[in-house]
Amino acid sequence: MREFFIEFVNLHFKKPVEISQSHVRDLLLLSLFLDYFGLDNPSGIHFLDLYPYIFNEFHLWHKSLGLEKGGISFIPCC
């Protein structure tokens, strides 16, 4: 019975979560590359609405990479 529930969860919930994570990862990588190459980031203005929600996560992320500063110009951190 337990195996049935595990397969059910994997079948119905694992794929949508993976797709959602993929979209978020792609957007983050796009913004990082655009900022690195000095190009204007069209999604930067939309991130300002999310700034209060992602500030702590962004801070933990760049500290876990060993970076003193965040590295993204439109998200001031540290």
PyMOL Python script that loads the backbone (N, CA, C, O; Angstrom):
from pymol import cmd

cmd.read_pdbstr("""\
ATOM      1  N   MET A   1       0.816  -1.195   0.000  1.00  0.00           N
ATOM      2  CA  MET A   1       0.000   0.000   0.000  1.00  0.00           C
ATOM      3  C   MET A   1       0.863   1.265   0.000  1.00  0.00           C
ATOM      4  O   MET A   1       0.556   2.244  -0.679  1.00  0.00           O
ATOM      5  N   ARG A   2       1.938   1.221   0.768  1.00  0.00           N
ATOM      6  CA  ARG A   2       2.829   2.382   0.844  1.00  0.00           C
ATOM      7  C   ARG A   2       3.462   2.676  -0.518  1.00  0.00           C
ATOM      8  O   ARG A   2       3.588   3.832  -0.920  1.00  0.00           O
ATOM      9  N   GLU A   3       3.854   1.620  -1.214  1.00  0.00           N
ATOM     10  CA  GLU A   3       4.454   1.797  -2.539  1.00  0.00           C
ATOM     11  C   GLU A   3       3.460   2.445  -3.504  1.00  0.00           C
ATOM     12  O   GLU A   3       3.848   3.239  -4.361  1.00  0.00           O
ATOM     13  N   PHE A   4       2.200   2.108  -3.365  1.00  0.00           N
ATOM     14  CA  PHE A   4       1.167   2.705  -4.207  1.00  0.00           C
ATOM     15  C   PHE A   4       1.109   4.221  -3.994  1.00  0.00           C
ATOM     16  O   PHE A   4       1.050   4.983  -4.959  1.00  0.00           O
ATOM     17  N   PHE A   5       1.125   4.653  -2.738  1.00  0.00           N
ATOM     18  CA  PHE A   5       1.069   6.089  -2.451  1.00  0.00           C
ATOM     19  C   PHE A   5       2.324   6.815  -2.916  1.00  0.00           C
ATOM     20  O   PHE A   5       2.249   7.943  -3.403  1.00  0.00           O
ATOM     21  N   ILE A   6       3.456   6.180  -2.770  1.00  0.00           N
ATOM     22  CA  ILE A   6       4.700   6.788  -3.241  1.00  0.00           C
ATOM     23  C   ILE A   6       4.657   6.977  -4.752  1.00  0.00           C
ATOM     24  O   ILE A   6       5.021   8.040  -5.255  1.00  0.00           O
ATOM     25  N   GLU A   7       4.220   5.969  -5.465  1.00  0.00           N
ATOM     26  CA  GLU A   7       4.100   6.074  -6.926  1.00  0.00           C
ATOM     27  C   GLU A   7       3.051   7.101  -7.328  1.00  0.00           C
ATOM     28  O   GLU A   7       3.237   7.824  -8.307  1.00  0.00           O
ATOM     29  N   PHE A   8       1.959   7.174  -6.590  1.00  0.00           N
ATOM     30  CA  PHE A   8       0.913   8.159  -6.870  1.00  0.00           C
ATOM     31  C   PHE A   8       1.453   9.577  -6.734  1.00  0.00           C
ATOM     32  O   PHE A   8       1.206  10.421  -7.596  1.00  0.00           O
ATOM     33  N   VAL A   9       2.183   9.843  -5.664  1.00  0.00           N
ATOM     34  CA  VAL A   9       2.761  11.171  -5.449  1.00  0.00           C
ATOM     35  C   VAL A   9       3.779  11.486  -6.529  1.00  0.00           C
ATOM     36  O   VAL A   9       3.789  12.592  -7.070  1.00  0.00           O
ATOM     37  N   ASN A  10       4.636  10.525  -6.848  1.00  0.00           N
ATOM     38  CA  ASN A  10       5.625  10.743  -7.896  1.00  0.00           C
ATOM     39  C   ASN A  10       4.985  11.008  -9.247  1.00  0.00           C
ATOM     40  O   ASN A  10       5.466  11.834 -10.022  1.00  0.00           O
ATOM     41  N   LEU A  11       3.914  10.314  -9.517  1.00  0.00           N
ATOM     42  CA  LEU A  11       3.246  10.459 -10.808  1.00  0.00           C
ATOM     43  C   LEU A  11       2.532  11.794 -10.945  1.00  0.00           C
ATOM     44  O   LEU A  11       2.601  12.425 -11.999  1.00  0.00           O
ATOM     45  N   HIS A  12       1.850  12.230  -9.897  1.00  0.00           N
ATOM     46  CA  HIS A  12       1.000  13.405 -10.001  1.00  0.00           C
ATOM     47  C   HIS A  12       1.636  14.705  -9.523  1.00  0.00           C
ATOM     48  O   HIS A  12       1.204  15.777  -9.946  1.00  0.00           O
ATOM     49  N   PHE A  13       2.614  14.651  -8.686  1.00  0.00           N
ATOM     50  CA  PHE A  13       3.136  15.879  -8.098  1.00  0.00           C
ATOM     51  C   PHE A  13       4.603  16.150  -8.414  1.00  0.00           C
ATOM     52  O   PHE A  13       5.030  17.304  -8.392  1.00  0.00           O
ATOM     53  N   LYS A  14       5.368  15.129  -8.701  1.00  0.00           N
ATOM     54  CA  LYS A  14       6.794  15.322  -8.913  1.00  0.00           C
ATOM     55  C   LYS A  14       7.080  16.104 -10.200  1.00  0.00           C
ATOM     56  O   LYS A  14       7.907  17.016 -10.192  1.00  0.00           O
ATOM     57  N   LYS A  15       6.427  15.771 -11.273  1.00  0.00           N
ATOM     58  CA  LYS A  15       6.696  16.430 -12.556  1.00  0.00           C
ATOM     59  C   LYS A  15       6.322  17.911 -12.537  1.00  0.00           C
ATOM     60  O   LYS A  15       7.135  18.722 -12.981  1.00  0.00           O
ATOM     61  N   PRO A  16       5.145  18.316 -12.053  1.00  0.00           N
ATOM     62  CA  PRO A  16       4.841  19.752 -12.013  1.00  0.00           C
ATOM     63  C   PRO A  16       5.815  20.551 -11.143  1.00  0.00           C
ATOM     64  O   PRO A  16       6.140  21.692 -11.472  1.00  0.00           O
ATOM     65  N   VAL A  17       6.277  19.972 -10.049  1.00  0.00           N
ATOM     66  CA  VAL A  17       7.241  20.671  -9.199  1.00  0.00           C
ATOM     67  C   VAL A  17       8.577  20.806  -9.919  1.00  0.00           C
ATOM     68  O   VAL A  17       9.215  21.856  -9.838  1.00  0.00           O
ATOM     69  N   GLU A  18       9.004  19.772 -10.614  1.00  0.00           N
ATOM     70  CA  GLU A  18      10.252  19.840 -11.365  1.00  0.00           C
ATOM     71  C   GLU A  18      10.172  20.891 -12.473  1.00  0.00           C
ATOM     72  O   GLU A  18      11.135  21.619 -12.709  1.00  0.00           O
ATOM     73  N   ILE A  19       9.034  20.970 -13.146  1.00  0.00           N
ATOM     74  CA  ILE A  19       8.859  21.973 -14.199  1.00  0.00           C
ATOM     75  C   ILE A  19       8.896  23.370 -13.609  1.00  0.00           C
ATOM     76  O   ILE A  19       9.526  24.264 -14.175  1.00  0.00           O
ATOM     77  N   SER A  20       8.238  23.571 -12.494  1.00  0.00           N
ATOM     78  CA  SER A  20       8.239  24.872 -11.832  1.00  0.00           C
ATOM     79  C   SER A  20       9.648  25.259 -11.400  1.00  0.00           C
ATOM     80  O   SER A  20      10.059  26.403 -11.590  1.00  0.00           O
ATOM     81  N   GLN A  21      10.385  24.330 -10.826  1.00  0.00           N
ATOM     82  CA  GLN A  21      11.762  24.608 -10.430  1.00  0.00           C
ATOM     83  C   GLN A  21      12.622  24.930 -11.636  1.00  0.00           C
ATOM     84  O   GLN A  21      13.503  25.787 -11.560  1.00  0.00           O
ATOM     85  N   SER A  22      12.380  24.264 -12.731  1.00  0.00           N
ATOM     86  CA  SER A  22      13.141  24.520 -13.942  1.00  0.00           C
ATOM     87  C   SER A  22      12.914  25.943 -14.437  1.00  0.00           C
ATOM     88  O   SER A  22      13.862  26.611 -14.851  1.00  0.00           O
ATOM     89  N   HIS A  23      11.663  26.416 -14.398  1.00  0.00           N
ATOM     90  CA  HIS A  23      11.367  27.775 -14.843  1.00  0.00           C
ATOM     91  C   HIS A  23      12.023  28.803 -13.934  1.00  0.00           C
ATOM     92  O   HIS A  23      12.557  29.802 -14.416  1.00  0.00           O
ATOM     93  N   VAL A  24      11.991  28.576 -12.649  1.00  0.00           N
ATOM     94  CA  VAL A  24      12.609  29.506 -11.704  1.00  0.00           C
ATOM     95  C   VAL A  24      14.120  29.527 -11.900  1.00  0.00           C
ATOM     96  O   VAL A  24      14.733  30.595 -11.899  1.00  0.00           O
ATOM     97  N   ARG A  25      14.721  28.354 -12.068  1.00  0.00           N
ATOM     98  CA  ARG A  25      16.166  28.272 -12.296  1.00  0.00           C
ATOM     99  C   ARG A  25      16.556  28.974 -13.595  1.00  0.00           C
ATOM    100  O   ARG A  25      17.561  29.683 -13.641  1.00  0.00           O
ATOM    101  N   ASP A  26      15.763  28.779 -14.649  1.00  0.00           N
ATOM    102  CA  ASP A  26      16.054  29.429 -15.925  1.00  0.00           C
ATOM    103  C   ASP A  26      15.980  30.944 -15.813  1.00  0.00           C
ATOM    104  O   ASP A  26      16.818  31.648 -16.377  1.00  0.00           O
ATOM    105  N   LEU A  27      14.995  31.449 -15.098  1.00  0.00           N
ATOM    106  CA  LEU A  27      14.863  32.892 -14.925  1.00  0.00           C
ATOM    107  C   LEU A  27      16.025  33.460 -14.108  1.00  0.00           C
ATOM    108  O   LEU A  27      16.532  34.539 -14.415  1.00  0.00           O
ATOM    109  N   LEU A  28      16.440  32.742 -13.081  1.00  0.00           N
ATOM    110  CA  LEU A  28      17.574  33.195 -12.284  1.00  0.00           C
ATOM    111  C   LEU A  28      18.856  33.210 -13.105  1.00  0.00           C
ATOM    112  O   LEU A  28      19.616  34.177 -13.045  1.00  0.00           O
ATOM    113  N   LEU A  29      19.104  32.155 -13.869  1.00  0.00           N
ATOM    114  CA  LEU A  29      20.295  32.115 -14.707  1.00  0.00           C
ATOM    115  C   LEU A  29      20.274  33.200 -15.777  1.00  0.00           C
ATOM    116  O   LEU A  29      21.303  33.809 -16.067  1.00  0.00           O
ATOM    117  N   LEU A  30      19.114  33.440 -16.357  1.00  0.00           N
ATOM    118  CA  LEU A  30      18.994  34.507 -17.350  1.00  0.00           C
ATOM    119  C   LEU A  30      19.333  35.857 -16.737  1.00  0.00           C
ATOM    120  O   LEU A  30      20.075  36.643 -17.325  1.00  0.00           O
ATOM    121  N   SER A  31      18.793  36.122 -15.565  1.00  0.00           N
ATOM    122  CA  SER A  31      19.067  37.414 -14.925  1.00  0.00           C
ATOM    123  C   SER A  31      20.535  37.538 -14.554  1.00  0.00           C
ATOM    124  O   SER A  31      21.107  38.621 -14.670  1.00  0.00           O
ATOM    125  N   LEU A  32      21.157  36.448 -14.110  1.00  0.00           N
ATOM    126  CA  LEU A  32      22.582  36.490 -13.773  1.00  0.00           C
ATOM    127  C   LEU A  32      23.450  36.739 -14.999  1.00  0.00           C
ATOM    128  O   LEU A  32      24.377  37.547 -14.943  1.00  0.00           O
ATOM    129  N   PHE A  33      23.168  36.062 -16.097  1.00  0.00           N
ATOM    130  CA  PHE A  33      23.945  36.261 -17.310  1.00  0.00           C
ATOM    131  C   PHE A  33      23.749  37.660 -17.890  1.00  0.00           C
ATOM    132  O   PHE A  33      24.709  38.285 -18.341  1.00  0.00           O
ATOM    133  N   LEU A  34      22.518  38.150 -17.879  1.00  0.00           N
ATOM    134  CA  LEU A  34      22.278  39.501 -18.376  1.00  0.00           C
ATOM    135  C   LEU A  34      23.026  40.535 -17.545  1.00  0.00           C
ATOM    136  O   LEU A  34      23.602  41.478 -18.087  1.00  0.00           O
ATOM    137  N   ASP A  35      23.015  40.357 -16.246  1.00  0.00           N
ATOM    138  CA  ASP A  35      23.720  41.282 -15.371  1.00  0.00           C
ATOM    139  C   ASP A  35      25.230  41.163 -15.564  1.00  0.00           C
ATOM    140  O   ASP A  35      25.934  42.173 -15.570  1.00  0.00           O
ATOM    141  N   TYR A  36      25.724  39.951 -15.719  1.00  0.00           N
ATOM    142  CA  TYR A  36      27.157  39.727 -15.896  1.00  0.00           C
ATOM    143  C   TYR A  36      27.674  40.399 -17.169  1.00  0.00           C
ATOM    144  O   TYR A  36      28.756  40.986 -17.167  1.00  0.00           O
ATOM    145  N   PHE A  37      26.908  40.313 -18.247  1.00  0.00           N
ATOM    146  CA  PHE A  37      27.328  40.893 -19.518  1.00  0.00           C
ATOM    147  C   PHE A  37      26.942  42.366 -19.660  1.00  0.00           C
ATOM    148  O   PHE A  37      27.204  42.979 -20.695  1.00  0.00           O
ATOM    149  N   GLY A  38      26.326  42.929 -18.633  1.00  0.00           N
ATOM    150  CA  GLY A  38      26.000  44.350 -18.645  1.00  0.00           C
ATOM    151  C   GLY A  38      24.797  44.705 -19.493  1.00  0.00           C
ATOM    152  O   GLY A  38      24.649  45.859 -19.897  1.00  0.00           O
ATOM    153  N   LEU A  39      23.942  43.750 -19.771  1.00  0.00           N
ATOM    154  CA  LEU A  39      22.746  44.007 -20.567  1.00  0.00           C
ATOM    155  C   LEU A  39      21.580  44.361 -19.657  1.00  0.00           C
ATOM    156  O   LEU A  39      21.534  43.945 -18.500  1.00  0.00           O
ATOM    157  N   ASP A  40      20.646  45.127 -20.186  1.00  0.00           N
ATOM    158  CA  ASP A  40      19.467  45.469 -19.402  1.00  0.00           C
ATOM    159  C   ASP A  40      18.630  44.221 -19.156  1.00  0.00           C
ATOM    160  O   ASP A  40      18.431  43.400 -20.051  1.00  0.00           O
ATOM    161  N   ASN A  41      18.153  44.097 -17.943  1.00  0.00           N
ATOM    162  CA  ASN A  41      17.344  42.938 -17.570  1.00  0.00           C
ATOM    163  C   ASN A  41      15.877  43.340 -17.583  1.00  0.00           C
ATOM    164  O   ASN A  41      15.448  44.122 -16.735  1.00  0.00           O
ATOM    165  N   PRO A  42      15.098  42.822 -18.529  1.00  0.00           N
ATOM    166  CA  PRO A  42      13.689  43.214 -18.601  1.00  0.00           C
ATOM    167  C   PRO A  42      12.863  42.702 -17.427  1.00  0.00           C
ATOM    168  O   PRO A  42      11.812  43.268 -17.127  1.00  0.00           O
ATOM    169  N   SER A  43      13.308  41.663 -16.769  1.00  0.00           N
ATOM    170  CA  SER A  43      12.535  41.139 -15.639  1.00  0.00           C
ATOM    171  C   SER A  43      12.949  41.762 -14.314  1.00  0.00           C
ATOM    172  O   SER A  43      12.356  41.455 -13.281  1.00  0.00           O
ATOM    173  N   GLY A  44      13.945  42.624 -14.324  1.00  0.00           N
ATOM    174  CA  GLY A  44      14.430  43.237 -13.093  1.00  0.00           C
ATOM    175  C   GLY A  44      13.374  44.041 -12.368  1.00  0.00           C
ATOM    176  O   GLY A  44      13.317  44.019 -11.138  1.00  0.00           O
ATOM    177  N   ILE A  45      12.545  44.742 -13.097  1.00  0.00           N
ATOM    178  CA  ILE A  45      11.505  45.559 -12.475  1.00  0.00           C
ATOM    179  C   ILE A  45      10.465  44.685 -11.782  1.00  0.00           C
ATOM    180  O   ILE A  45       9.872  45.100 -10.787  1.00  0.00           O
ATOM    181  N   HIS A  46      10.241  43.488 -12.296  1.00  0.00           N
ATOM    182  CA  HIS A  46       9.282  42.577 -11.672  1.00  0.00           C
ATOM    183  C   HIS A  46       9.840  41.981 -10.386  1.00  0.00           C
ATOM    184  O   HIS A  46       9.087  41.652  -9.470  1.00  0.00           O
ATOM    185  N   PHE A  47      11.166  41.843 -10.319  1.00  0.00           N
ATOM    186  CA  PHE A  47      11.792  41.326  -9.104  1.00  0.00           C
ATOM    187  C   PHE A  47      11.649  42.289  -7.942  1.00  0.00           C
ATOM    188  O   PHE A  47      11.688  41.871  -6.785  1.00  0.00           O
ATOM    189  N   LEU A  48      11.487  43.559  -8.227  1.00  0.00           N
ATOM    190  CA  LEU A  48      11.347  44.524  -7.136  1.00  0.00           C
ATOM    191  C   LEU A  48      10.094  44.252  -6.312  1.00  0.00           C
ATOM    192  O   LEU A  48      10.083  44.495  -5.106  1.00  0.00           O
ATOM    193  N   ASP A  49       9.043  43.752  -6.948  1.00  0.00           N
ATOM    194  CA  ASP A  49       7.832  43.390  -6.209  1.00  0.00           C
ATOM    195  C   ASP A  49       8.077  42.200  -5.287  1.00  0.00           C
ATOM    196  O   ASP A  49       7.466  42.099  -4.224  1.00  0.00           O
ATOM    197  N   LEU A  50       8.963  41.307  -5.692  1.00  0.00           N
ATOM    198  CA  LEU A  50       9.239  40.106  -4.915  1.00  0.00           C
ATOM    199  C   LEU A  50      10.377  40.287  -3.916  1.00  0.00           C
ATOM    200  O   LEU A  50      10.650  39.390  -3.120  1.00  0.00           O
ATOM    201  N   TYR A  51      11.039  41.433  -3.952  1.00  0.00           N
ATOM    202  CA  TYR A  51      12.234  41.654  -3.141  1.00  0.00           C
ATOM    203  C   TYR A  51      12.032  41.351  -1.661  1.00  0.00           C
ATOM    204  O   TYR A  51      12.884  40.685  -1.073  1.00  0.00           O
ATOM    205  N   PRO A  52      10.955  41.801  -1.029  1.00  0.00           N
ATOM    206  CA  PRO A  52      10.808  41.484   0.406  1.00  0.00           C
ATOM    207  C   PRO A  52      10.706  39.983   0.686  1.00  0.00           C
ATOM    208  O   PRO A  52      11.071  39.522   1.767  1.00  0.00           O
ATOM    209  N   TYR A  53      10.213  39.232  -0.284  1.00  0.00           N
ATOM    210  CA  TYR A  53      10.016  37.806  -0.075  1.00  0.00           C
ATOM    211  C   TYR A  53      11.286  36.993  -0.341  1.00  0.00           C
ATOM    212  O   TYR A  53      11.515  35.970   0.304  1.00  0.00           O
ATOM    213  N   ILE A  54      12.109  37.447  -1.290  1.00  0.00           N
ATOM    214  CA  ILE A  54      13.278  36.656  -1.660  1.00  0.00           C
ATOM    215  C   ILE A  54      14.572  37.161  -1.048  1.00  0.00           C
ATOM    216  O   ILE A  54      15.617  36.543  -1.248  1.00  0.00           O
ATOM    217  N   PHE A  55      14.538  38.275  -0.301  1.00  0.00           N
ATOM    218  CA  PHE A  55      15.771  38.851   0.218  1.00  0.00           C
ATOM    219  C   PHE A  55      16.528  37.865   1.101  1.00  0.00           C
ATOM    220  O   PHE A  55      17.729  37.670   0.913  1.00  0.00           O
ATOM    221  N   ASN A  56      15.849  37.241   2.055  1.00  0.00           N
ATOM    222  CA  ASN A  56      16.527  36.305   2.954  1.00  0.00           C
ATOM    223  C   ASN A  56      17.055  35.088   2.205  1.00  0.00           C
ATOM    224  O   ASN A  56      18.160  34.621   2.482  1.00  0.00           O
ATOM    225  N   GLU A  57      16.280  34.576   1.267  1.00  0.00           N
ATOM    226  CA  GLU A  57      16.728  33.422   0.494  1.00  0.00           C
ATOM    227  C   GLU A  57      17.932  33.774  -0.369  1.00  0.00           C
ATOM    228  O   GLU A  57      18.873  32.988  -0.480  1.00  0.00           O
ATOM    229  N   PHE A  58      17.901  34.956  -0.981  1.00  0.00           N
ATOM    230  CA  PHE A  58      19.016  35.388  -1.820  1.00  0.00           C
ATOM    231  C   PHE A  58      20.276  35.553  -0.976  1.00  0.00           C
ATOM    232  O   PHE A  58      21.366  35.172  -1.402  1.00  0.00           O
ATOM    233  N   HIS A  59      20.127  36.122   0.226  1.00  0.00           N
ATOM    234  CA  HIS A  59      21.269  36.320   1.108  1.00  0.00           C
ATOM    235  C   HIS A  59      21.881  34.968   1.499  1.00  0.00           C
ATOM    236  O   HIS A  59      23.101  34.808   1.458  1.00  0.00           O
ATOM    237  N   LEU A  60      21.052  34.010   1.873  1.00  0.00           N
ATOM    238  CA  LEU A  60      21.552  32.679   2.227  1.00  0.00           C
ATOM    239  C   LEU A  60      22.209  32.002   1.029  1.00  0.00           C
ATOM    240  O   LEU A  60      23.206  31.295   1.175  1.00  0.00           O
ATOM    241  N   TRP A  61      21.641  32.224  -0.157  1.00  0.00           N
ATOM    242  CA  TRP A  61      22.176  31.602  -1.369  1.00  0.00           C
ATOM    243  C   TRP A  61      23.571  32.110  -1.677  1.00  0.00           C
ATOM    244  O   TRP A  61      24.479  31.309  -1.904  1.00  0.00           O
ATOM    245  N   HIS A  62      23.766  33.435  -1.691  1.00  0.00           N
ATOM    246  CA  HIS A  62      25.095  33.928  -2.070  1.00  0.00           C
ATOM    247  C   HIS A  62      26.117  33.698  -0.965  1.00  0.00           C
ATOM    248  O   HIS A  62      27.309  33.587  -1.252  1.00  0.00           O
ATOM    249  N   LYS A  63      25.682  33.622   0.294  1.00  0.00           N
ATOM    250  CA  LYS A  63      26.615  33.278   1.378  1.00  0.00           C
ATOM    251  C   LYS A  63      27.023  31.805   1.285  1.00  0.00           C
ATOM    252  O   LYS A  63      28.166  31.462   1.587  1.00  0.00           O
ATOM    253  N   SER A  64      26.101  30.934   0.871  1.00  0.00           N
ATOM    254  CA  SER A  64      26.435  29.520   0.745  1.00  0.00           C
ATOM    255  C   SER A  64      27.429  29.275  -0.391  1.00  0.00           C
ATOM    256  O   SER A  64      28.157  28.283  -0.382  1.00  0.00           O
ATOM    257  N   LEU A  65      27.456  30.186  -1.371  1.00  0.00           N
ATOM    258  CA  LEU A  65      28.426  30.086  -2.460  1.00  0.00           C
ATOM    259  C   LEU A  65      29.774  30.685  -2.088  1.00  0.00           C
ATOM    260  O   LEU A  65      30.746  30.559  -2.833  1.00  0.00           O
ATOM    261  N   GLY A  66      29.828  31.342  -0.924  1.00  0.00           N
ATOM    262  CA  GLY A  66      31.080  31.949  -0.487  1.00  0.00           C
ATOM    263  C   GLY A  66      31.292  33.352  -1.016  1.00  0.00           C
ATOM    264  O   GLY A  66      32.406  33.872  -0.959  1.00  0.00           O
ATOM    265  N   LEU A  67      30.240  33.974  -1.530  1.00  0.00           N
ATOM    266  CA  LEU A  67      30.350  35.329  -2.064  1.00  0.00           C
ATOM    267  C   LEU A  67      30.068  36.345  -0.965  1.00  0.00           C
ATOM    268  O   LEU A  67      29.094  36.213  -0.223  1.00  0.00           O
ATOM    269  N   GLU A  68      30.918  37.351  -0.863  1.00  0.00           N
ATOM    270  CA  GLU A  68      30.694  38.401   0.142  1.00  0.00           C
ATOM    271  C   GLU A  68      29.538  39.305  -0.264  1.00  0.00           C
ATOM    272  O   GLU A  68      28.734  39.701   0.580  1.00  0.00           O
ATOM    273  N   LYS A  69      29.449  39.631  -1.542  1.00  0.00           N
ATOM    274  CA  LYS A  69      28.360  40.472  -2.067  1.00  0.00           C
ATOM    275  C   LYS A  69      27.459  39.605  -2.915  1.00  0.00           C
ATOM    276  O   LYS A  69      27.843  38.515  -3.339  1.00  0.00           O
ATOM    277  N   GLY A  70      26.251  40.100  -3.161  1.00  0.00           N
ATOM    278  CA  GLY A  70      25.279  39.321  -3.913  1.00  0.00           C
ATOM    279  C   GLY A  70      25.647  39.118  -5.367  1.00  0.00           C
ATOM    280  O   GLY A  70      25.414  38.039  -5.911  1.00  0.00           O
ATOM    281  N   GLY A  71      26.215  40.123  -6.014  1.00  0.00           N
ATOM    282  CA  GLY A  71      26.628  39.992  -7.388  1.00  0.00           C
ATOM    283  C   GLY A  71      25.584  40.406  -8.410  1.00  0.00           C
ATOM    284  O   GLY A  71      25.883  40.452  -9.604  1.00  0.00           O
ATOM    285  N   ILE A  72      24.385  40.702  -7.981  1.00  0.00           N
ATOM    286  CA  ILE A  72      23.335  41.166  -8.895  1.00  0.00           C
ATOM    287  C   ILE A  72      23.077  42.624  -8.554  1.00  0.00           C
ATOM    288  O   ILE A  72      22.774  42.967  -7.411  1.00  0.00           O
ATOM    289  N   SER A  73      23.203  43.475  -9.562  1.00  0.00           N
ATOM    290  CA  SER A  73      23.144  44.919  -9.295  1.00  0.00           C
ATOM    291  C   SER A  73      21.766  45.389  -8.868  1.00  0.00           C
ATOM    292  O   SER A  73      21.672  46.345  -8.098  1.00  0.00           O
ATOM    293  N   PHE A  74      20.701  44.766  -9.329  1.00  0.00           N
ATOM    294  CA  PHE A  74      19.370  45.269  -8.999  1.00  0.00           C
ATOM    295  C   PHE A  74      18.826  44.668  -7.711  1.00  0.00           C
ATOM    296  O   PHE A  74      17.711  45.004  -7.314  1.00  0.00           O
ATOM    297  N   ILE A  75      19.569  43.792  -7.044  1.00  0.00           N
ATOM    298  CA  ILE A  75      19.178  43.291  -5.722  1.00  0.00           C
ATOM    299  C   ILE A  75      20.304  43.659  -4.746  1.00  0.00           C
ATOM    300  O   ILE A  75      21.254  42.894  -4.583  1.00  0.00           O
ATOM    301  N   PRO A  76      20.201  44.808  -4.110  1.00  0.00           N
ATOM    302  CA  PRO A  76      21.271  45.181  -3.176  1.00  0.00           C
ATOM    303  C   PRO A  76      21.243  44.273  -1.938  1.00  0.00           C
ATOM    304  O   PRO A  76      20.193  44.041  -1.338  1.00  0.00           O
ATOM    305  N   CYS A  77      22.390  43.786  -1.590  1.00  0.00           N
ATOM    306  CA  CYS A  77      22.496  42.903  -0.444  1.00  0.00           C
ATOM    307  C   CYS A  77      23.864  43.114   0.182  1.00  0.00           C
ATOM    308  O   CYS A  77      24.851  43.300  -0.530  1.00  0.00           O
ATOM    309  N   CYS A  78      23.930  43.089   1.479  1.00  0.00           N
ATOM    310  CA  CYS A  78      25.182  43.231   2.232  1.00  0.00           C
ATOM    311  C   CYS A  78      25.867  44.543   1.894  1.00  0.00           C
ATOM    312  O   CYS A  78      26.935  44.839   2.430  1.00  0.00           O
TER     313      CYS A  78
END
""", "prot")
cmd.dss("prot")
cmd.show_as("cartoon", "prot")
cmd.util.cbc("prot")
cmd.orient("prot")
